[in-house]
Amino acid sequence: MKKLGRFVSTRTGFFAMLVVLFWAKTLLAYTTDFNLGDTSFIEGAITFFNPLATTIILLSIGLYFKRSRFFYPVIMMFYVANTVLLYLNVIYYREFTDFMTVATMTGYSKVNQGLSGSSLALTNVHDLFYWLDIVVILLLMLFKKIKFDPRALGHRLAFAFTSIGILALGLNIMVAEFSRPQLLGRTFDRTYIVKYLGVDTFTGYDLLKSQHTYSMRKSATKSQLEKVKKFTDSNYAKPNDKLYGIAKGRNVIVIHLESFQQFLIDRKINGQEVTPFLNSLYHSKSTYAFSNFFHQVGQGKTSDAENLLETSTFGLSQGSLFATLGNDNTFEAAPAILEQRAGYSTAVFHGNVASFWNRNNVYKNLAYQYFFDASYYDTSGDKSTGYGLKDKLLFADSVKYLEHLQQPFYVKYITVTNHFPYELDSEDKDSSFTTTNTGNTTVDDYFVTAHYLDQSIKEFFAYLKKSGLYKKSIIVIYGDHYGISNSENKSLASVLGKSSSSWTDYDNAMLQRVPLMFIIPGTNQGKVYSTYGGEVDVLPTLLHLLGISTKRYIMFGTDLFSSQHKQVVAFRSRDWVTPKYTSVNGTIYSTKTGKTVKLSKKQKKSVEAYQEFVNKELNLSDSLNEKNLLRFYTPKGFTKVNASDYNYSNGLAKEKKIEKKKGTKSTSLYSENGNKSTTSLYSTDAPEINHSSTSSNRIKITNPDSNN
């Protein structure tokens, strides 16, 4: 102990002691307060060591001060400040299952309001260990058990410690990027950044990102918004008179097909249909389907698809709009429009952790009233994959929440089981279905999970019909993005009747088709349309089917049923597809034949015009979102969304409270059914189903570690 006392009484020893103590406190937070999810050995090692680098860098600043009267106050100031930052994140995480951003810190009043003044109630007994060391150190210094060392460290030695910290941080980032590619580029979940890089690095990264966003938004002007509006106004497509309002007043049920590509529709493997139920919907007279509908996502993948669907604007050129800008972005989204224009209730059902893609914050800005995330379901054991609750369980277990929503409602189901690496427990697999034998596991398993998803939707539709919701709804089914990546497409070629040796970029582009179906029960004019369009076109198309004009809103998409719809599909890469030409990496192909085209002068002008349109559309959409230009524009009759109006805890209790308040005027399915539950109408063959495992409110998230 005497040796230890002498060591910590030196500046190097005191510095080392603080580094070790803060390292220990951070690991305490990681293991007891932050739910960072399941980890592999490499992930565990990264998480274990990641607090060291930034702690060394921050505390080494004190080493540059020669006089002891400056060295000790400075190094302790950084130590206490870092402890405060860590502890604030602990308290915030306990309430919101998320980490504090710079925007959250600077908006303290909103944080305090969000914590409902209950910070004291969020404390735990072990919180003592976050502060005890500081008290003990100060007492030891006061009673001179830790003596002040008057000997200054040379700047070279101080710089050596700083360099060690910087080197360790660089190594940490390199290993993290190797283990989780595009970790900082895509920023799909703050939990992942903390898990791989630590709280300090996350805060520093968020500060740089916030400063960049602040600079862009500070320079924004109303005239920039006017340029956007001029473009969207000039490209507005008036609705199809025969279809406008055909689904007016109906419930809207959106089913988000994870990683589901168009080639799965009508595909047979070994003589068996991969998706027999979706095939039957696709060809139904009640379905208005599209065979040339493309996803338009970028690095934001699923979150980009949601943004395109909900707002009719594009995701960003880099990263995810939801994750990087979604906290305080202004949106004119489907939930807000439908609530304000037609009195819709709005909800999302998703069996993944709420913070993934920053949904828990973005959905509030979109004006979703309810978000039933993983914490509302039993995701324990084999009920979930690495990406959330299995689809059959999601649909089945959501009924107890769906039936209490006031009608009309706009709800979205985000499926997850058909997600890379397409793994499914053996008991969930259909033993009668035999997949391909390409030798590529990704390709072979893809058809298995797609088949499972098809069965999940069939079970859900059976419930909709039994409960009476089917006839009162319009069901929108769409694929969010590709499932088989370009690097795997050559292995897929033989399944599609093509040769891998002659596979081209054109073939890759054509595989970006995903399904889009508008199912309107009771109609009989449905068919498969060959119109070219993309995800940005879904919202205006849907609103027109509901009899809601989109002319007042800023939307980059247009009604797919309109004769004025411009059939130019822009990809986030700035490539594009039209019925005549396809452009990939500057090479022009004939869309019909797939062969490269030698352009005449006239054709070259047409192609240049298409490219100019695509560039302008993407640039203006980026400008709109990056600079938050919608804050300068309020459409007629539209009230800007206030995120603080929404809270996603105790969703079922809130639904029941509204039912009770409305009494006989309640329009929920539960009320219409004589105040009796419809859960017994749901039938599923999911082997994991456990009807005794239900909860009316939130339960602890058992597996938040996810990938998208």
BABATOR-916781 format. One line per 5 residues: number of its first residue (from 1); their letters; for each residue x, y, z of C-alpha. Coordinates in steps of 0.02 Angstrom, whole numbers. Example, Ala and Ser with C-alpha at 12.3 -4.5 7.8 and 13.67 -1.06 7.14 Angstrom:
<atoms>
1> AS> 615/-225/390 | 684/-53/357
</atoms>
This chain:
<atoms>
1> MKKLG> 0/0/0 | 145/116/38 | 217/84/-134 | 47/115/-212 | 30/275/-108
6> RFVST> 200/335/-167 | 157/291/-347 | -9/387/-351 | 80/533/-269 | 179/552/-429
11> RTGFF> 98/639/-575 | 116/486/-686 | 41/376/-550 | -103/495/-517 | -139/501/-703
16> AMLVV> -133/311/-717 | -248/292/-567 | -381/405/-643 | -369/314/-810 | -397/145/-727
21> LFWAK> -539/209/-615 | -633/289/-759 | -607/133/-864 | -685/32/-723 | -833/152/-707
26> TLLAY> -867/143/-892 | -864/-46/-890 | -985/-38/-743 | -1104/63/-851 | -1081/-56/-998
31> TTDFN> -1123/-210/-896 | -1258/-146/-777 | -1344/2/-860 | -1318/-1/-1049 | -1392/-146/-1144
36> LGDTS> -1264/-160/-1284 | -1329/-328/-1343 | -1250/-496/-1374 | -1067/-490/-1421 | -944/-601/-1511
41> FIEGA> -769/-623/-1439 | -702/-483/-1550 | -846/-367/-1507 | -823/-405/-1323 | -638/-365/-1332
46> ITFFN> -672/-201/-1423 | -804/-151/-1296 | -688/-196/-1151 | -544/-88/-1211 | -635/56/-1298
51> PLATT> -646/172/-1145 | -456/178/-1128 | -408/280/-1282 | -516/433/-1255 | -487/430/-1066
56> IILLS> -298/436/-1095 | -316/578/-1221 | -429/684/-1111 | -333/662/-948 | -164/685/-1033
61> IGLYF> -210/868/-1059 | -173/896/-875 | 4/829/-899 | 52/983/-1000 | 32/1097/-848
66> KRSRF> 198/1116/-756 | 138/1190/-592 | 50/1070/-473 | -81/1202/-429 | -138/1191/-610
71> FYPVI> -103/1007/-647 | -215/933/-511 | -367/1047/-535 | -360/1027/-725 | -344/838/-728
76> MMFYV> -480/821/-594 | -591/940/-691 | -580/829/-845 | -606/674/-737 | -762/743/-653
81> ANTVL> -831/812/-817 | -810/644/-901 | -895/559/-754 | -1040/682/-770 | -1055/642/-956
86> LYLNV> -1054/456/-920 | -1182/470/-781 | -1299/581/-881 | -1299/447/-1015 | -1337/316/-883
91> IYYRE> -1489/412/-819 | -1548/455/-995 | -1527/276/-1054 | -1633/209/-910 | -1779/315/-969
96> FTDFM> -1758/315/-1158 | -1648/163/-1197 | -1537/281/-1296 | -1382/390/-1277 | -1378/578/-1259
101> TVATM> -1334/675/-1415 | -1261/850/-1416 | -1431/916/-1471 | -1509/831/-1320 | -1381/907/-1202
106> TGYSK> -1401/1082/-1272 | -1589/1067/-1259 | -1584/1033/-1072 | -1763/1092/-1042 | -1827/962/-1165
111> VNQGL> -1722/827/-1082 | -1788/875/-912 | -1966/873/-980 | -1934/703/-1062 | -1872/633/-897
116> SGSSL> -2034/698/-820 | -1938/770/-673 | -1907/593/-613 | -1718/585/-621 | -1711/536/-437
121> ALTNV> -1826/389/-471 | -1707/332/-608 | -1560/314/-489 | -1499/145/-424 | -1398/92/-272
126> HDLFY> -1244/51/-375 | -1240/231/-439 | -1138/265/-283 | -988/188/-372 | -993/322/-508
131> WLDIV> -955/456/-377 | -874/369/-230 | -700/371/-305 | -706/560/-330 | -752/588/-148
136> VILLL> -617/467/-89 | -483/548/-199 | -527/722/-137 | -522/664/44 | -355/577/17
141> MLFKK> -286/737/-60 | -358/841/82 | -277/731/215 | -117/723/112 | -125/535/88
146> IKFDP> -104/580/-95 | 32/711/-98 | 50/841/-234 | 200/807/-344 | 292/969/-385
151> RALGH> 395/884/-521 | 325/926/-692 | 326/804/-836 | 414/865/-990 | 307/907/-1140
156> RLAFA> 386/764/-1235 | 328/638/-1105 | 156/720/-1097 | 145/712/-1286 | 197/529/-1279
161> FTSIG> 46/488/-1169 | -68/587/-1286 | 6/497/-1436 | -26/328/-1353 | -208/379/-1331
166> ILALG> -224/438/-1511 | -140/279/-1575 | -258/173/-1469 | -408/270/-1534 | -352/247/-1714
171> LNIMV> -328/61/-1685 | -498/51/-1601 | -584/136/-1750 | -491/26/-1874 | -540/-136/-1787
176> AEFSR> -719/-73/-1763 | -735/-31/-1949 | -665/-201/-1992 | -790/-288/-1879 | -935/-172/-1924
181> PQLLG> -907/-94/-2097 | -973/84/-2122 | -1002/102/-1935 | -980/291/-1939 | -1036/313/-2118
186> RTFDR> -1208/238/-2096 | -1232/277/-1911 | -1377/155/-1904 | -1382/141/-1715 | -1302/246/-1579
191> TYIVK> -1291/88/-1473 | -1170/15/-1598 | -1056/167/-1595 | -1048/161/-1405 | -1023/-27/-1409
196> YLGVD> -877/-14/-1529 | -802/157/-1490 | -864/213/-1319 | -968/356/-1249 | -832/488/-1270
201> TFTGY> -799/446/-1452 | -985/442/-1487 | -1006/613/-1408 | -858/684/-1505 | -920/611/-1668
206> DLLKS> -1096/676/-1634 | -1023/848/-1596 | -933/855/-1765 | -1088/793/-1853 | -1198/918/-1761
211> QHTYS> -1081/1061/-1804 | -1085/1013/-1987 | -1275/1004/-1983 | -1286/1168/-1887 | -1175/1257/-2014
216> MRKSA> -1280/1196/-2159 | -1443/1239/-2076 | -1384/1408/-2016 | -1345/1459/-2194 | -1514/1399/-2259
221> TKSQL> -1633/1527/-2330 | -1815/1530/-2378 | -1765/1558/-2560 | -1683/1385/-2560 | -1850/1312/-2509
226> EKVKK> -1935/1407/-2650 | -1820/1321/-2776 | -1872/1152/-2708 | -2056/1198/-2712 | -2043/1264/-2889
231> FTDSN> -1970/1096/-2943 | -2100/989/-2855 | -2242/1100/-2915 | -2184/1087/-3095 | -2177/897/-3081
236> YAKPN> -2344/875/-2993 | -2453/742/-3076 | -2640/761/-3058 | -2733/606/-2996 | -2821/478/-3103
241> DKLYG> -3005/525/-3098 | -3064/344/-3096 | -2955/295/-2948 | -2952/455/-2846 | -3038/423/-2679
246> IAKGR> -3074/240/-2717 | -3012/194/-2542 | -3075/349/-2451 | -3101/325/-2265 | -3024/152/-2260
251> NVIVI> -2896/91/-2136 | -2721/86/-2210 | -2611/-63/-2171 | -2434/-52/-2238 | -2332/-212/-2240
256> HLESF> -2147/-181/-2259 | -2065/-334/-2339 | -1886/-343/-2277 | -1757/-372/-2416 | -1892/-436/-2533
261> QQFLI> -1857/-423/-2720 | -1981/-432/-2863 | -1903/-588/-2939 | -1976/-688/-2793 | -2151/-657/-2859
266> DRKIN> -2210/-805/-2966 | -2040/-888/-2941 | -2041/-1077/-2933 | -1903/-1182/-2856 | -1908/-1368/-2892
271> GQEVT> -2085/-1345/-2956 | -2143/-1258/-2796 | -2194/-1076/-2781 | -2082/-981/-2662 | -2219/-858/-2614
276> PFLNS> -2386/-936/-2661 | -2493/-819/-2556 | -2410/-659/-2615 | -2425/-725/-2793 | -2613/-744/-2770
281> LYHSK> -2624/-565/-2705 | -2517/-500/-2846 | -2638/-569/-2977 | -2799/-533/-2882 | -2931/-421/-2960
286> STYAF> -2930/-323/-2797 | -2744/-285/-2815 | -2664/-142/-2910 | -2485/-204/-2930 | -2329/-140/-3017
291> SNFFH> -2202/-247/-3107 | -2074/-109/-3138 | -2063/-34/-2964 | -1888/-3/-2895 | -1816/30/-2723
296> QVGQG> -1716/192/-2710 | -1621/172/-2547 | -1442/220/-2508 | -1336/178/-2357 | -1488/201/-2245
301> KTSDA> -1562/41/-2317 | -1725/4/-2223 | -1734/177/-2144 | -1715/256/-2316 | -1859/150/-2380
306> ENLLE> -1966/210/-2235 | -1920/391/-2269 | -1961/373/-2454 | -2127/293/-2411 | -2178/414/-2274
311> TSTFG> -2116/580/-2344 | -2089/560/-2532 | -1912/627/-2514 | -1747/536/-2539 | -1624/475/-2410
316> LSQGS> -1452/554/-2400 | -1305/521/-2515 | -1208/457/-2364 | -1274/382/-2204 | -1453/371/-2145
321> LFATL> -1568/522/-2142 | -1658/446/-1993 | -1498/420/-1894 | -1403/579/-1938 | -1537/713/-1956
326> GNDNT> -1697/634/-1896 | -1692/700/-1717 | -1744/875/-1761 | -1791/870/-1945 | -1955/944/-2004
331> FEAAP> -2064/822/-2100 | -2230/825/-2190 | -2258/639/-2172 | -2401/518/-2200 | -2447/498/-2015
336> AILEQ> -2465/686/-1989 | -2558/714/-2153 | -2681/573/-2121 | -2710/622/-1940 | -2739/805/-1983
341> RAGYS> -2836/783/-2145 | -2941/630/-2105 | -2931/593/-1919 | -2824/436/-1932 | -2743/348/-1784
346> TAVFH> -2564/299/-1824 | -2449/161/-1762 | -2295/57/-1806 | -2272/-126/-1759 | -2091/-183/-1760
351> GNVAS> -2005/-319/-1659 | -1834/-237/-1653 | -1760/-119/-1523 | -1836/56/-1535 | -1671/149/-1554
356> FWNRN> -1618/56/-1711 | -1609/182/-1855 | -1658/310/-1723 | -1841/263/-1747 | -1889/307/-1568
361> NVYKN> -1850/490/-1608 | -1892/502/-1793 | -2064/426/-1776 | -2111/567/-1659 | -2062/694/-1792
366> LAYQY> -2164/596/-1920 | -2311/608/-1797 | -2336/423/-1762 | -2447/413/-1609 | -2393/237/-1559
371> FFDAS> -2235/135/-1582 | -2248/-45/-1526 | -2065/-96/-1530 | -1973/-247/-1460 | -2008/-196/-1281
376> YYDTS> -2193/-232/-1309 | -2162/-412/-1358 | -2084/-567/-1285 | -1925/-580/-1388 | -1839/-706/-1275
381> GDKST> -1758/-869/-1328 | -1796/-928/-1503 | -1939/-805/-1528 | -1824/-682/-1613 | -1682/-679/-1736
386> GYGLK> -1536/-559/-1719 | -1648/-427/-1797 | -1804/-439/-1690 | -1963/-539/-1665 | -1999/-668/-1798
391> DKLLF> -2132/-616/-1922 | -2265/-743/-1878 | -2252/-690/-1696 | -2251/-505/-1739 | -2415/-516/-1834
396> ADSVK> -2496/-630/-1705 | -2438/-536/-1550 | -2483/-364/-1620 | -2669/-403/-1626 | -2692/-355/-1443
401> YLEHL> -2629/-182/-1488 | -2707/-165/-1661 | -2884/-205/-1601 | -2884/-58/-1480 | -2835/74/-1610
406> QQPFY> -2971/197/-1657 | -3024/180/-1839 | -2983/235/-1968 | -2801/194/-1933 | -2638/201/-2028
411> VKYIT> -2522/63/-1970 | -2356/-4/-2029 | -2285/-178/-2000 | -2096/-194/-2021 | -2048/-375/-2047
416> VTNHF> -1872/-438/-2008 | -1857/-626/-2034 | -1813/-612/-2219 | -1652/-521/-2177 | -1471/-565/-2215
421> PYELD> -1397/-689/-2173 | -1569/-771/-2196 | -1557/-888/-2049 | -1710/-981/-1985 | -1729/-1110/-1848
426> SEDKD> -1762/-1284/-1915 | -1934/-1294/-1832 | -1987/-1135/-1923 | -1943/-1204/-2094 | -2076/-1280/-2205
431> SSFTT> -2019/-1460/-2225 | -2116/-1475/-2388 | -2018/-1332/-2468 | -1850/-1372/-2547 | -1739/-1226/-2591
436> TNTGN> -1606/-1204/-2725 | -1437/-1288/-2726 | -1325/-1152/-2797 | -1183/-1183/-2676 | -1205/-1006/-2611
441> TTVDD> -1282/-1013/-2437 | -1348/-835/-2446 | -1444/-868/-2606 | -1509/-1038/-2552 | -1569/-978/-2381
446> YFVTA> -1648/-821/-2454 | -1788/-922/-2532 | -1820/-1013/-2367 | -1847/-854/-2266 | -1948/-775/-2407
451> HYLDQ> -2062/-928/-2403 | -2081/-905/-2214 | -2126/-722/-2238 | -2258/-772/-2365 | -2336/-890/-2238
456> SIKEF> -2334/-752/-2106 | -2432/-635/-2218 | -2556/-770/-2262 | -2593/-796/-2077 | -2614/-609/-2051
461> FAYLK> -2734/-593/-2198 | -2838/-736/-2128 | -2856/-637/-1967 | -2901/-477/-2060 | -3042/-569/-2147
466> KSGLY> -3107/-655/-1989 | -3105/-493/-1890 | -3190/-390/-2025 | -3043/-272/-2048 | -3004/-336/-2222
471> KKSII> -3156/-260/-2307 | -3130/-93/-2219 | -2947/-74/-2266 | -2824/-40/-2405 | -2669/-146/-2384
476> VIYGD> -2505/-83/-2455 | -2368/-212/-2478 | -2195/-160/-2536 | -2015/-222/-2535 | -1893/-106/-2448
481> HYGIS> -1730/-147/-2538 | -1627/-285/-2618 | -1596/-445/-2524 | -1461/-521/-2634 | -1319/-397/-2657
486> NSENK> -1230/-366/-2822 | -1083/-470/-2762 | -1198/-621/-2745 | -1301/-593/-2903 | -1193/-704/-3013
491> SLASV> -1233/-851/-2898 | -1416/-807/-2921 | -1404/-799/-3110 | -1436/-984/-3142 | -1595/-978/-3036
496> LGKSS> -1659/-838/-3146 | -1616/-931/-3305 | -1466/-822/-3345 | -1280/-853/-3365 | -1159/-788/-3234
501> SSWTD> -1026/-766/-3369 | -1131/-640/-3465 | -1200/-550/-3312 | -1187/-359/-3325 | -1221/-201/-3225
506> YDNAM> -1386/-191/-3318 | -1438/-356/-3239 | -1391/-287/-3068 | -1499/-134/-3100 | -1649/-237/-3151
511> LQRVP> -1637/-338/-2991 | -1672/-179/-2892 | -1856/-207/-2932 | -1961/-238/-2777 | -2147/-274/-2761
516> LMFII> -2281/-142/-2740 | -2463/-189/-2716 | -2616/-88/-2667 | -2748/-213/-2612 | -2922/-137/-2606
521> PGTNQ> -3050/-270/-2559 | -3216/-254/-2648 | -3144/-183/-2808 | -3125/-289/-2964 | -3026/-178/-3081
526> GKVYS> -2856/-223/-3012 | -2715/-275/-3127 | -2526/-277/-3146 | -2463/-110/-3212 | -2301/-98/-3311
531> TYGGE> -2277/85/-3262 | -2100/127/-3203 | -2088/204/-3031 | -1997/202/-2865 | -2026/211/-2679
536> VDVLP> -2033/400/-2684 | -2197/383/-2780 | -2291/280/-2650 | -2354/421/-2537 | -2435/530/-2672
541> TLLHL> -2512/374/-2750 | -2584/315/-2584 | -2651/486/-2534 | -2741/503/-2700 | -2820/331/-2678
546> LGIST> -2882/395/-2509 | -2954/551/-2591 | -2825/670/-2515 | -2748/795/-2634 | -2558/809/-2626
551> KRYIM> -2541/972/-2722 | -2508/1077/-2567 | -2365/967/-2506 | -2183/958/-2559 | -2159/784/-2630
556> FGTDL> -2031/723/-2755 | -2136/574/-2808 | -2294/575/-2912 | -2452/471/-2925 | -2410/309/-3016
561> FSSQH> -2587/301/-3088 | -2578/476/-3161 | -2556/501/-3347 | -2434/641/-3300 | -2321/526/-3198
566> KQVVA> -2142/545/-3262 | -2067/372/-3279 | -1890/415/-3228 | -1830/313/-3079 | -1681/392/-2991
571> FRSRD> -1563/282/-2892 | -1468/356/-2745 | -1307/324/-2843 | -1373/444/-2978 | -1398/300/-3098
576> WVTPK> -1574/289/-3167 | -1702/185/-3262 | -1836/234/-3387 | -1944/122/-3497 | -1822/155/-3640
581> YTSVN> -1650/179/-3565 | -1554/123/-3411 | -1398/215/-3352 | -1272/125/-3241 | -1102/203/-3205
586> GTIYS> -1116/309/-3363 | -1154/162/-3477 | -1321/172/-3567 | -1420/12/-3594 | -1581/-23/-3684
591> TKTGK> -1704/-60/-3545 | -1797/-185/-3654 | -1648/-284/-3721 | -1512/-252/-3592 | -1387/-214/-3729
596> TVKLS> -1276/-60/-3730 | -1338/80/-3841 | -1233/183/-3960 | -1323/350/-3948 | -1365/465/-4091
601> KKQKK> -1356/652/-4059 | -1543/658/-4028 | -1537/510/-3910 | -1388/585/-3819 | -1489/742/-3784
606> SVEAY> -1632/638/-3714 | -1512/542/-3602 | -1429/702/-3543 | -1600/773/-3501 | -1641/619/-3397
611> QEFVN> -1475/633/-3304 | -1502/818/-3274 | -1675/783/-3203 | -1608/647/-3087 | -1464/756/-3026
616> KELNL> -1580/902/-2993 | -1708/794/-2903 | -1578/716/-2788 | -1488/881/-2757 | -1648/971/-2709
621> SDSLN> -1706/828/-2598 | -1536/830/-2510 | -1547/1018/-2490 | -1722/1004/-2418 | -1672/879/-2285
626> EKNLL> -1492/928/-2247 | -1542/1110/-2222 | -1710/1070/-2145 | -1796/1185/-2269 | -1971/1124/-2228
631> RFYTP> -1964/1232/-2072 | -1992/1378/-2191 | -2151/1305/-2264 | -2319/1260/-2190 | -2447/1191/-2312
636> KGFTK> -2627/1250/-2301 | -2716/1167/-2155 | -2557/1083/-2093 | -2497/1100/-1914 | -2312/1073/-1887
641> VNASD> -2272/919/-1785 | -2211/941/-1606 | -2111/787/-1558 | -2137/819/-1372 | -2321/778/-1396
646> YNYSN> -2277/595/-1419 | -2220/463/-1295 | -2213/279/-1337 | -2226/204/-1164 | -2384/117/-1103
651> GLAKE> -2462/114/-1276 | -2599/-11/-1236 | -2652/83/-1080 | -2667/242/-1183 | -2773/154/-1313
656> KKIEK> -2890/86/-1180 | -2903/256/-1098 | -2963/331/-1263 | -3089/189/-1283 | -3157/221/-1110
661> KKGTK> -3167/409/-1140 | -3259/387/-1306 | -3375/257/-1236 | -3508/208/-1363 | -3423/321/-1491
666> STSLY> -3264/218/-1489 | -3223/151/-1663 | -3091/24/-1613 | -3113/-155/-1672 | -3121/-208/-1489
671> SENGN> -3268/-90/-1459 | -3355/-144/-1619 | -3337/-324/-1562 | -3441/-292/-1406 | -3288/-251/-1300
676> KSTTS> -3220/-425/-1332 | -3045/-466/-1392 | -3015/-535/-1567 | -2850/-618/-1522 | -2933/-789/-1525
681> LYSTD> -2969/-763/-1710 | -2784/-767/-1749 | -2714/-934/-1801 | -2529/-968/-1826 | -2423/-1123/-1842
686> APEIN> -2273/-1034/-1763 | -2193/-1164/-1648 | -2134/-1029/-1527 | -2307/-958/-1492 | -2346/-942/-1308
691> HSSTS> -2512/-861/-1274 | -2476/-848/-1088 | -2329/-733/-1119 | -2414/-566/-1147 | -2397/-397/-1068
696> SNRIK> -2503/-243/-1080 | -2356/-127/-1062 | -2171/-126/-1096 | -2060/-270/-1049 | -1873/-275/-1043
701> ITNPD> -1788/-287/-1212 | -1703/-455/-1215 | -1606/-442/-1376 | -1575/-266/-1441 | -1421/-314/-1539
706> SNN> -1474/-299/-1720 | -1411/-273/-1895 | -1494/-191/-2042
</atoms>
